[in-house]
Amino acid sequence: MLGSIAGDVIGSVYEVARIKHTDFPLLSPKSRFTDDSVLTIATAHALLTGQPYADAYHEFGNRYPNAGYGGAFRQWLARPDRRPYNSFGNGSAMRVGPVGLAMRTADDVLAEAVRSAAVTHDHTEGIRGAQAVALATFLARTGHTKDAIRREIETRIGYDLSRTLGDIRPGYTFDVTCQGSVPEAITAFLESDSVESAIRLAISLGGDADTQAAIAGGIADAFYGGVPDPIRSEVLSRLPHEFREVIAEFNERFGAPRG
């Protein structure tokens, strides 16, 4: 899970930069957690406590109101009824990583990903994006090869992962839809050789940097066995105490990354 948060923190200063290379400073004094981290922590909290996802997202979202939420989600936070709003934005995918770490079977992962997404992002594409990230995280955690992860995502989810980053990057633009950002973020993981590499590659697309880096970083965290200590310490130092508590409790309950 910390890989998702690391990707968010590192990508936070590059969301409007639209850089197309991997040679950039990893962290700066302006690097901070955003909505990706807040809602990833909320997902973990819901899994730990049994709190309904809608309540957890509403509670954490309103506790950290300046984290950079999308307009529709901000409106949802202000509404008392908490009905989903048929979104296919990548918010459902950015927060779902803990589901892939907590469930015991692929079928359970896919079902729980629907539950986490549908409280807000009940559009078919919003649900599919969440399922793709949760399944990739689960497969990475359980020792599958990258070729196997690619095949499973293509077969079960229906995403085309045949393009390389070299194919994607030149014409890629800012896109916050699941269908326009999640396959690209998964490809960044597939072409990586470390957690840091996955994050850098995702940011180098020049798109929704923090969210795509959070997705790639979370899958890479599960695959490579954890976030390197220098990045871990820098990222943790930027988080509220309650976030660090949730991360520690989640790792104790569901297991820290391999390695």
C-alpha positions in Angstrom: 0.0 0.0 0.0 2.8 2.4 0.7 3.9 2.1 -3.0 0.5 3.7 -3.9 1.1 6.5 -1.5 4.7 7.0 -2.6 3.5 7.3 -6.2 0.9 9.9 -5.2 3.4 12.0 -3.1 6.1 11.8 -5.8 3.7 12.6 -8.6 1.9 15.4 -6.8 4.3 18.1 -8.1 4.2 16.7 -11.7 0.5 16.6 -12.4 0.5 19.9 -14.3 4.1 19.6 -15.5 3.3 17.1 -18.3 6.9 15.8 -18.4 7.8 13.1 -20.9 11.0 11.7 -19.4 12.1 9.9 -16.3 15.0 12.1 -15.3 13.4 14.3 -12.6 13.9 14.9 -8.9 12.0 12.2 -7.0 11.0 14.3 -4.0 11.0 18.0 -3.1 9.8 20.2 -0.2 6.5 20.6 -2.2 5.8 16.9 -2.5 2.7 16.0 -0.6 -0.1 13.5 -0.3 -3.3 14.1 -2.2 -6.7 12.6 -2.7 -5.1 9.3 -3.9 -3.5 8.7 -0.5 -6.5 9.9 1.5 -8.8 7.5 -0.2 -6.4 4.6 -0.3 -6.1 5.0 3.5 -9.9 5.1 3.7 -10.1 1.8 1.7 -7.6 0.2 4.1 -9.5 1.5 7.1 -12.8 0.1 5.7 -11.2 -3.3 5.2 -9.8 -3.2 8.8 -12.9 -2.1 10.5 -15.8 -3.3 8.4 -17.0 0.3 8.0 -19.0 0.7 4.7 -16.9 2.1 1.9 -19.2 5.1 1.4 -18.9 6.1 5.1 -15.1 5.7 5.1 -14.7 7.8 1.9 -17.1 10.4 3.2 -15.4 10.6 6.6 -11.8 10.7 5.4 -12.7 13.0 2.4 -14.3 15.6 4.7 -11.5 15.3 7.3 -8.9 16.2 4.5 -11.0 18.6 2.4 -8.1 20.2 0.5 -6.5 17.1 -0.9 -7.4 17.9 -4.6 -10.6 15.9 -5.2 -12.4 16.0 -8.5 -15.5 18.2 -8.8 -18.0 15.4 -8.8 -16.4 13.8 -5.7 -16.4 17.1 -3.9 -20.1 17.4 -4.5 -20.6 13.9 -3.3 -18.8 14.7 -0.1 -21.1 17.6 0.5 -24.3 15.5 0.0 -26.1 13.7 2.8 -27.6 11.0 0.6 -24.2 9.5 -0.7 -25.7 8.1 -3.9 -23.2 7.0 -6.6 -22.9 9.3 -9.5 -22.1 7.0 -12.4 -18.5 8.1 -12.7 -15.9 6.4 -14.9 -13.1 8.6 -13.5 -9.9 7.0 -12.2 -10.8 7.7 -8.6 -12.1 4.2 -8.2 -8.8 2.8 -9.4 -6.5 5.0 -7.4 -7.9 3.9 -4.1 -8.5 0.2 -4.6 -5.0 -1.1 -3.9 -5.7 -2.4 -0.4 -8.4 -4.7 -1.8 -5.7 -6.5 -3.8 -3.6 -6.9 -0.7 -6.4 -8.1 1.7 -8.4 -10.7 -0.3 -7.4 -14.3 -0.6 -8.7 -15.3 -4.1 -8.9 -13.5 -7.4 -12.6 -13.9 -7.5 -12.9 -12.3 -4.0 -10.7 -9.4 -5.2 -12.9 -8.7 -8.2 -16.1 -8.8 -6.1 -14.6 -6.6 -3.4 -13.3 -4.1 -6.0 -16.9 -3.7 -7.3 -18.1 -2.9 -3.8 -15.4 -0.3 -3.2 -16.0 1.3 -6.6 -19.7 1.3 -6.9 -20.4 3.6 -3.9 -19.3 6.5 -6.2 -18.0 5.2 -9.5 -20.8 2.8 -10.5 -20.3 3.2 -14.3 -19.1 0.1 -16.0 -15.7 1.6 -16.8 -15.3 2.9 -13.2 -15.8 -0.6 -11.9 -13.6 -2.1 -14.5 -10.7 0.2 -13.7 -10.9 -0.7 -10.0 -11.0 -4.4 -10.8 -8.0 -4.1 -13.0 -5.8 -2.4 -10.4 -7.0 -4.7 -7.6 -6.4 -7.8 -9.6 -3.0 -6.7 -10.8 -2.0 -5.9 -7.2 -3.3 -9.3 -6.0 -1.4 -11.2 -8.7 1.7 -9.2 -8.0 1.5 -10.0 -4.3 0.9 -13.7 -4.9 4.0 -14.3 -7.0 2.7 -14.2 -10.6 5.0 -13.2 -13.4 4.5 -10.0 -15.4 3.5 -12.1 -18.4 0.9 -13.8 -16.3 -0.4 -10.5 -14.9 -0.7 -9.1 -18.4 -2.6 -12.1 -19.6 -5.0 -12.1 -16.6 -5.8 -8.4 -17.0 -6.3 -8.7 -20.7 -8.5 -11.8 -20.3 -10.5 -11.0 -17.2 -10.8 -7.2 -17.5 -10.5 -6.8 -21.3 -7.8 -4.1 -21.3 -5.4 -4.0 -24.2 -1.9 -4.1 -22.7 -0.1 -4.7 -26.0 1.2 -1.2 -26.5 4.6 -0.1 -25.0 5.2 3.1 -23.2 7.2 4.1 -26.3 4.0 3.7 -28.3 1.9 5.5 -25.8 4.0 8.4 -24.5 4.5 10.7 -27.6 0.8 11.4 -28.1 -0.5 10.8 -24.6 -2.4 13.6 -22.9 -3.9 14.3 -19.5 -6.8 11.8 -19.0 -8.6 11.1 -15.8 -10.9 8.4 -17.1 -10.3 4.8 -16.1 -10.2 3.6 -19.7 -7.8 6.3 -20.6 -5.4 6.1 -17.7 -5.5 2.7 -16.0 -4.1 0.5 -18.8 -1.2 3.0 -19.3 -0.4 3.0 -15.6 -0.4 -0.8 -15.5 1.9 -0.8 -18.5 4.3 1.5 -16.6 4.5 -1.2 -13.9 5.0 -4.0 -16.5 8.0 -2.2 -18.0 9.5 -1.3 -14.6 12.4 -3.0 -12.8 11.7 -1.5 -9.3 9.2 0.5 -7.4 11.0 3.7 -8.2 11.2 2.8 -11.9 7.4 2.1 -12.0 6.7 5.5 -10.5 9.1 7.3 -12.8 7.7 5.6 -15.9 4.1 6.4 -14.9 4.9 10.1 -14.4 6.8 10.2 -17.7 3.6 9.6 -19.6 2.8 13.3 -19.0 -0.7 12.6 -17.9 -2.5 12.4 -14.5 0.9 12.0 -12.8 0.0 11.4 -9.2 -2.8 9.0 -9.8 -1.0 7.0 -12.5 2.1 6.9 -10.3 0.0 5.7 -7.4 -1.5 2.9 -9.4 1.9 1.8 -10.9 3.6 2.2 -7.5 1.1 0.2 -5.6 1.3 -2.8 -8.0 5.1 -2.5 -8.0 5.2 -2.4 -4.2 3.4 -5.8 -4.1 5.5 -7.3 -6.9 9.0 -6.2 -5.8 8.4 -6.7 -2.1 8.2 -3.3 -0.6 9.2 0.4 -1.0 13.0 1.1 -0.7 13.9 2.5 2.7 15.0 6.0 1.6 11.7 6.5 -0.2 9.7 4.9 2.6 11.1 7.2 5.2 10.6 10.4 3.1 7.0 9.5 2.3 6.0 8.5 5.8 7.4 11.7 7.1 4.9 13.6 5.0 1.9 11.7 6.3 -0.4 12.4 9.2 -0.1 10.2 12.2 -3.4 8.4 11.6 -2.3 7.4 8.1 0.8 5.8 9.5 -1.3 4.0 12.1 -3.6 2.6 9.4 -0.6 1.5 7.3 1.0 -0.3 10.3 -2.3 -2.0 11.3 -3.0 -3.0 7.8 0.4 -4.6 7.3 0.1 -6.4 10.6 -3.4 -7.8 9.7 -2.8 -8.6 6.1 0.9 -8.9 5.8 3.6 -6.5 4.7 4.9 -6.9 1.1 7.1 -9.8 0.3 10.8 -9.2 1.0 
